[in-house]
């Protein structure tokens, strides 16, 4: 049995158990509430949200636009900072300590400041906290990747005439790609969580739609949005990062 088939069977069994408990609760009233969510109700809300009202389609597009821009900026800024910290001892001892301090602050804490700086309208405040959520993880991993380049590679490159920026771009950065990939994966995870947290307090997107569904006591829609959030995470992990990791590990001879 393939891994994909095992996962499908596992989740199918979980959903079947959940639906069975929900049906039993309707008949025997183990839990006296009208708002218990069910898989069938969540599927119905997914259909309505995508094919009838379009609420979920619009929210998903908004969230994907925000995370795409925020994640891209986090990768660019984090990579540049990481290379700087890995190359400069002075920068590592000064800016590096600031990065470590900022890394310990949850990105959602910056939202009030972002709302004051950029206003409550538009995507800028949420993109700002996405960038903060992902940049520091990317910075620290890129820094470690640069610092952990094997000295023999650097000596060999210098023997061949590489120096300065050429040494960094053609030797050190390629050698640090496995660490950079780990940083990108963490930046995505932190950025995605920052996006959901920011949207709960901001405007538009899946997070805000989830909060509105809660206010309307529509628990099936809440579960439907949670399913979308988790499916996006699975897609990014298994269709983007996992294949990239496999190629990088094979290319750098790190597979067992």
C-alpha positions, 0 to 999 in steps of 0.5 A, spaced: 500 500 500 502 506 497 503 512 502 498 516 499 493 510 499 495 509 507 493 517 508 487 517 504 484 511 508 487 514 515 483 520 513 477 517 511 476 513 517 477 519 521 471 522 518 467 516 518 468 516 525 467 523 526 460 523 522 458 517 526 459 520 533 455 526 530 449 522 528 449 518 534 449 525 538 443 527 534 439 521 536 441 520 543 443 527 545 450 526 548 451 533 548 445 538 548 447 543 543 445 545 536 452 547 534 456 541 533 459 541 527 459 535 522 463 532 516 457 532 512 455 539 514 463 542 513 462 539 506 456 542 504 459 549 507 465 548 502 460 547 496 456 553 498 462 557 499 466 555 493 460 554 488 454 558 490 456 564 494 463 565 493 465 567 500 470 562 501 473 563 494 474 570 495 477 569 502 482 564 499 484 568 493 485 574 498 489 570 503 494 567 498 495 573 495 497 576 502 502 570 503 505 570 496 507 577 497 509 576 504 513 570 504 517 572 498 519 578 501 521 574 508 525 570 503 529 575 500 530 580 506 532 573 510 537 571 505 540 578 505 540 578 512 543 571 513 548 572 508 551 578 511 551 575 518 554 569 516 560 573 512 561 579 517 563 578 525 561 585 526 554 584 523 553 578 527 555 580 534 550 587 533 545 585 528 545 578 530 543 579 537 537 584 535 535 578 530 535 573 536 531 578 540 526 580 535 525 572 533 522 571 540 517 576 539 510 573 536 509 577 529 502 578 531 504 582 537 506 587 531 499 588 528 497 594 533 503 598 531 502 596 523 495 598 524 498 605 526 503 605 521 499 603 515 492 604 517 487 599 518 485 599 510 488 594 505 493 588 506 499 592 508 499 591 515 497 583 515 503 583 509 508 586 514 506 581 520 507 576 515 514 578 513 516 579 520 513 572 522 518 569 516 524 573 516 527 571 522 527 564 521 530 565 514 535 569 517 538 564 522 538 558 517 541 562 512 546 565 517 548 558 519 548 555 512 553 560 510 557 559 517 557 551 516 560 551 509 566 546 509 573 550 509 575 545 504 571 548 499 572 555 501 580 554 500 579 550 494 575 556 491 580 561 493 586 556 490 582 557 483 581 564 484 575 566 487 574 571 492 570 577 495 563 577 492 564 571 487 566 566 492 560 568 496 555 567 490 558 561 486 561 557 492 558 559 499 551 560 497 550 554 493 553 550 499 548 553 504 542 551 500 540 545 504 540 550 510 536 555 506 531 550 504 530 549 511 529 556 513 524 557 507 520 551 510 520 555 517 518 562 514 512 559 510 510 556 517 511 562 521 508 566 515 502 562 514 500 562 522 501 570 522 497 571 516 491 567 520 492 571 526 492 577 523 486 576 519 482 574 525 484 581 527 484 585 520 479 585 514 478 579 509 481 573 508 480 566 511 481 568 518 476 574 518 471 569 514 472 564 520 471 569 525 465 571 522 462 564 521 464 563 529 460 570 530 454 567 526 455 560 530 456 557 523 461 551 526 460 547 520 463 553 516 468 554 521 471 547 520 470 548 513 475 554 513 480 550 518 480 544 513 482 549 507 487 552 512 490 545 513 489 543 506 493 549 503 499 547 508 499 539 506 499 542 499 505 546 500 509 541 504 508 535 500 507 538 493 513 544 493 517 543 499 518 535 499 520 534 492 525 540 493 528 537 499 529 530 495 532 534 489 537 538 494 538 532 498 540 528 492 544 533 489 548 535 495 549 527 497 545 528 503 541 522 502 542 515 506 
